[in-house]
Every structure is written in C-alpha cells, then in structure tokens.
Amino acid sequence: MAIRIMLVDDHKMIRDGLRSLLEKHSNIEVIGEAADGQAAVQTARKLSPEIIIIDIGMPELNGIEATRQITALKCKPKVIGLSMHADRRYVAQMLKAGASGYILKDSAFEELVQAIETVAKGRTYLSPQIAGTVVTEFKRTAKNDDGSVFSVLTEREREVLQQISEGCSTKEIASSLGVSVKTIETHRRQIMEKLNLHSVAELTKYAIKEGLTELEK
C-alpha cells in the first residue's frame, strides 16, 4: 500500500515540483497540499495523511508551530521538516515539536524519498549534514527548560507574536485567529511583559532570533 503524503509549502512551485517527483514512485501517494501552517493543520485533520512534508518558514503559522499542532491530532501523522536552515536551533525545535525527520532543501531528491521510507517505518531521519551536532544538542536540552520562545510563551502567544513580527495589524491578526481585537491587544501586552520587550521592533527582532519568522525567504 502506498504511503499517503501531504505537502506543505507557501510556494506553489515547490509543491508542484515535489508532487511531480514523488508521484513517480509507486509506493508514494500525494493526497493533499497546504500553503500555510494553519491550512496544514486543518487539512491534516480532514485527510489523515501518514506523513506530512512541511516547510519551516511560512506566514501566519510557521512549520515548527504547525508541527506541534499536527502531531497532537488524533490521526497522529508523522512530520518531516523541509528547510534551507541547517542551524541546530531550528532542527532541535522541530524535533521537540514532534517531527520525525528534517531534510535540507539543497539535498538530493533521492534523500527525501529515503526520509519518507525511513519515517514510514517508525524511525527518525536527519540529513547527514546536521545529524551529529543536532543529536548532541537535542540530548543536552531535551530535559531542560531552555528559555526559548517555545517554553516562555503559550501556543496562542507565539502565533500572535509571529504575525506581529510579520507586520500584520491588530485587526488582521484578530481576523486570522478568529478572535476579537481586544483579545489580541491583551495577548500583545502579555507577550511584552513576559519577554520584557517594549516595541514592535524589539518583538520582531526577538521573533527572528527565535526562528518564529524570517527576514526574507
């Protein structure tokens, strides 16, 4: 039986390219796509894929946050992160979020197929370029509160912080998350208090440093 795959990337060209290549393999079936993290969670809940290949840097809800929510779904899909970033902080946070694999975008396509087959068997796959240092770092911090944004802020506060750092207005964030403007203002005040930051510029700098968003893709 073919491995049921879902693709998540905010660039349609990348999704189309991956779909075209993956569908050449008889043991892999691409059953769905999503262009952002929020849509990924909703589509995964609807389609129940076995494995989700997800970009890390996306608007509205990044791949790390989406992975946390996806791996908590009742259908329990496995997640493979796909990113240009080899920084151990990104990889460690993806693993902590529940990802079963992490592939660099400059890897050969055959490596992605290998990762899918490995993860489908219940194992973890990391690109060879990052495996050694990432495993060491993950073991060092896994049992401790590392003081990162993922331990300081709540899930909703991280979503709000990401959208603030991406230049969204309070009204736009409220609409995106389906809550009131007053609720977003409360979240923003709590975020600033927890982080001891006092401006949007400081919040944006912090979000970029912590991997919630990027200056540019």
Residue, then its C-alpha position, 0 to 999 in steps of 0.5 A: m500500500a502506498i504511503r499517503i503524503m501531504l505537502v506543505d509549502d507557501h510556494k506553489m512551485i515547490r509543491d508542484g515540483l515535489r508532487s511531480l517527483l514523488e508521484k513517480h514512485s509507486n509506493i508514494e501517494v500525494i493526497g493533499e497540499a497546504a500553503d500555510g501552517q494553519a491550512a496544514v493543520q486543518t487539512a491534516r485533520k480532514l485527510s489523515p495523511e501518514i506523513i506530512i512534508i512541511d516547510i519551516g518558514m511560512p506566514e501566519l503559522n510557521g512549520i515548527e508551530a504547525t508541527r506541534q499542532i499536527t502531531a497532537l491530532k488524533c490521526k497522529p501523522k508523522v512530520i518531516g521538516l523541509s528547510m534551507h536552515a541547517d542551524r541546530r536551533y531550528v532542527a532541535q525545535m522541530l524535533k521537540a515539536g514532534a517531527s520525525g525527520y528534517i531534510l535540507k532543501d539543497s539535498a538530493f531528491e533521492e534523500l527525501v524519498q529515503a526520509i519518507e521510507t525511513v519515517a514510514k517505518g517508525r524511525t527518525y531521519l536527519s540529513p547527514q549534514i546536521a545529524g551529529t551536532v543536532v543529536t548532541e544538542f537535542k540530548r543536552t536540552a531535551k530535559n531542560d527548560d531552555g528559555s526559548v520562545f517555545s517554553v516562555l510563551t503559550e501556543r496562542e502567544r507565539e502565533v500572535l507574536q509571529q504575525i506581529s513580527e510579520g507586520c500584520s495589524t491588530k485587526e488582521i491578526a484578530s481576523s486570522l485567529g478568529v478572535s476579537v481585537k481586544t483579545i489580541e491587544t491583551h495577548r500583545r501586552q502579555i507577550m511584552e511583559k513576559l519577554n520584557l520587550h517594549s516595541v514592535a521592533e524589539l518583538t520582531k527582532y526577538a521573533i527572528k532570533e527565535g526562528l518564529t519568522e524570517l527576514e526574507k525567504 
